[in-house]
Every structure is written in structure tokens, then in C-alpha cells.
Amino acid sequence: MNLLYKELNKPLLNSKKIGLFITFCAILGGLLVAYTAMTFLVYIIPGSLGESITMPLLFNTLAWSIAALWISVSASKLIALKRVIIPTTIFIILIFIFYLR
């Protein structure tokens, strides 16, 4: 476990090239963060479901690109994983809170 932590925490040697791991984290993690954020927006926008779904649909691509860029500029693999896991977990908890309310 300690070896895995050291490998993930190692900074990238060449900052001009993004690794394959960070690229996958940026694409898939950005999509995951964007969709959970947009689902959360559906719950907090007042109105019916049909009315409140238009705004998240319009901003989903913008949120995906911003999240993917934010993840891809990570200095190490561990930071990229944290940038995927922490916001997704926060949005999922908020979705459950608003869903059960």
C-alpha cells in the first residue's frame, strides 16, 4: 500500500506531456464530476423536473470541459485522483440529502 501511495504521489517528470492515467482521469473523471454537478443542479433549481432540466443540459459541456481541464493540470496522479473522488463524493452526498428531503 505504501508503494502504491509513493508511486501515485510522485510528481510528473516532464510537464509538457500528460500521462495516460491523468488523461483518463481527466476525461472520465471530468464527465463524472460534471454529471453529478448537473444532477445536483436539477434538485436545487425550483420548478418542475421538465423546467429545471434545461439549465443543466445547456451547461453540461462547459462543466465537463472545465472539470477535465482542472483535473489534467494536476502535478501528480494522486492529486488527479483526489480531484475526481472528492467533488464526486460531495455531489453524491448532496444529491442524497436533497433527494431524501
Secondary structure, DSSP 8 states (H G I E B T S, - for coil): -HHHHHHHHSB-S-TTS--HHHHHIIIIIHHHHHHHHHHHHHHHS-S-HHHHTHHHHHHHHHHHHHHHHHHHT-SBHHHHHHHHHHHHHHHHHHHHHHHH-
